[in-house]
Amino acid sequence: MDSKASLKYARVGAQKARLVVDLVRGKNVSDALKSLTYLNKKSAEMVKKLIESAVANAEHKKTMNIDKLYVKSIWVDQGPVLKRFRPRAQGRAFGVRKKTSHINVVLEER
């Protein structure tokens, strides 16, 4: 059995989130949460909450031992881009692309 959780429309770029996700792939859940606690990245807090949500999903199923869980797979997909404008000199406007991402995690028992 496996336990899944997903975070949609996270306000962080996919490339920046992948840096954090690559650190925890394949680790035990307890080790992953410890490393994410002290990581100084915006997406670290999001990924930590997502893993905790997947653990809560596994606990709710009551078919898995929570102490033996590990991050089987975790991936980041690019979400839609919010297009905004920044005012510039002489009445001009430059575009600003605010990127979003979708983060998915699958936990499994070792």
Buried (B, 14 or more C-beta within 10 A) or exposed (E): EBBBBBBEEBEBBBEBBBEBBEBBBEBBBEEBBEBBEEBEBBBBEBBBEBBBBBBEBBEEEEEBEBEEBBBBBBBBEEBEEEEEEEEEEEEEEEEEEEBBBBBBBBBBBE
